[in-house]
Amino acid sequence: MKLWLPLLILFLFTGCASVFTESEKTLIYQNPESPARLITLKNPSDALILRHRSVDIKNSRKNKDLPQLVKKLYLTMLAENGVGIAAPQIGINRNIFLFYRLDLPEKSVEVAINPRIVSHSEELFCFRNDGCLSVPDEYGNSRRYAWVEVEYINQNGEKVRNRFNGGSRAEDYTGIIFQHEFDHINGKLYIDRKCDE
């Protein structure tokens, strides 16, 4: 076997996907202490980003740009009064989002890197008054799972497995927030899950 073949295989599995592109870095570091520009459906070129499936972040523990991306997402979520935000909403098609843990007493914000829904309820219900920062000034009902079991890497680089419940806005609806943000990294929006119940 030629020497270059193992190196090529190694590059294909650890190469390009392990770092952010130059255009992504520009967005991540632009005005580092300020929120990012929010991507919305109102702009046709933004809509292409929102409808594109995101890719995993490889070697997240060693990625020196990741903390600044998390900071940028957090600042943008706070500025927009959101309960979650995904990287595509600031123009970066990577599998990462932030979400409020309404199931915890301190209601902290958690980072989900390369999240997966590994199991879910058979039951679906109609979540009322769903809204999205990227679909401004509109609300609607969306069909969601009653609970989801999920896996992701958190902000400390630890692999986490949790089960989150749905519910109404008056209750713990962490599971709804997670599903909503998970849709974003898969190129979907709550308006794709409309229900009339």
N, C-alpha and C positions, 0 to 999 in steps of 0.2 A: 504494500500500500504506500502510495506517495505521501510524503510528509505534509504537503499542503492540504490534503483532504481532511484530516482530523481538525486542522486549524480552521478550515472553511466551515465545517459542521459546528465547531465551537462558536464561531462568529455568528452563524445563523441563529443559534439558540440563545446567545447572550449579547449580541451586538446592538443593532440599532434601537431595539425596543427598550433597552435599559436606560436610555438617556432621553431627555426632552430635546425636541428639535430647536433650531435657532429661533424660529418664529414663536414657538411656545415659550422659550426663555424670555423673549422680548415682552410678551404679555405678562409673564410671572414677575419680572423685575421693573416693569413700567410703573413709575411713581410708587415705590415699594411700601410707603406708609399710607397709601390711599386705596379705596375700593377700586375694583376693576369695572370696566364698562360692561353692563349686563347685556347679554345676547337675548334678543326677543324675536318672536314670530313676525313682528311688524316689518322687519327688514328682511328682504328675500335672501340675501347672502348669509344672514344670521340663521335663517330657517334651515339652510343646508347643513350648518354645523349642528344644530339641535336634532336633526333627523339622521345624523351619522352615528353609527355604532362606535363606541370608544374602545381603546385597547388597554391592556394591563400595564401596570408600572412594574417593571422588573427591578430586582435588587433594591427594593424600597429603603432598606436600612442604610445603604451606601449612597443614596441619591442626594447630593448636596443641595439640589434645587427644590426638593420636596417641602422642606419647612417653609420656604417663602411662598410656595403655591398654597399651602394650608393657610398661611397668614392672609394671603390675598382673598381666598375663598371666605375666610372668617370675616374680614373687614367688609366684604361685599354683602354677605348675609346680614350682618348687623345694620349696615346702611339701608338695606331694603326691607328690614323687619321680617326676615324669613325665619322659618323653623328648620330649614335645610337648604343646601345648595350643592350642585354638582359641577364638576370642572367644565363640562360642555357649555354651561351657562355663562362662563367667562371666556369662551372660545377655545378651550383646550379639551380635545377628545381623548381623555384618559379616564381610566376606571378609578375614580376617587370622588367621594362626596363627604360633606359634613351634615350631621343631623342632630337635633335635640333629643336627648334621652329623657323623655317625659315620664318614663317608668322609674326613674331614680329621684330620690327626695331633692337633690341639688339641681335637678334638671340641666345637667351639663351637656356640652356639645361634644360629640365624638366624631373622630375621623374614621371613615371606612375606605380602606385601600383594597382594590381588587375584590370587591364584595361578591358574594354568591348567595342566592336563595337555594338552600339545599332541600327544603321541605316546606309544605304549606297546607293549610286546611283545604278540605274539599269544598267547604262552604265559602261562597262569595256573598258580599253584601254591598249595599249602595252607600258609599261615604258621601255625606252631604256637604256642599259648599267647598269643594276642593278648589284650590287656586294655585297659581304658579307665577313666580317672579318673571318668567319668560313669556307669559301670556297675560300681560298687564290688564288690569281693570275688568277681568272676566272671572266668573266663578261657575262651577257646575258640579254635578254629582259624578262620581267615578266608581266603577266596580272594582272591589278589592278583596283580597283574602282576609279572613277573620284573624288569622295568625300566620306568621312566617318564621321558619327557622333559618338562620343566616350564618355565614362565615365571612370574616374579613380580617384584614390586618389593621390594628389600631395605630394611633399616633405614637405609641411606644415601640412599634415594630413587633407587637405580640399578635399571634393568631387568636382570634376570638370567635366563639360560637355562642349565639344567643337565640332566644325565642322571643319575638315581639308580637304583641297583640294589636288588633285594630281597635275600633270603637268610634265614639263620637268626639267632637272637639271638647266636650265637657269632661271626657275621661282621658285615660292614657291612650293616645293614638300613635305611639312610636312606630308600630308596625306599618301604619299608613304612610308616615313620613319616609320610612325606609323604602317601601315599595315605590313611592313617588320618585325619590331620588335614584333608585335603581333603574326605573324606567328611563330617566335622563341619559344614563350611560349606555343604554341600549337603543337610543334614538327615538324614544317614545315620549309622549306627553299625556297628562291626565285627560285631555280632550279625546284621546284615542280609546278611552275606557268609559265613555259616557253611559249613564243609566238613568232611568226615569222614575224609579221606585220612590 
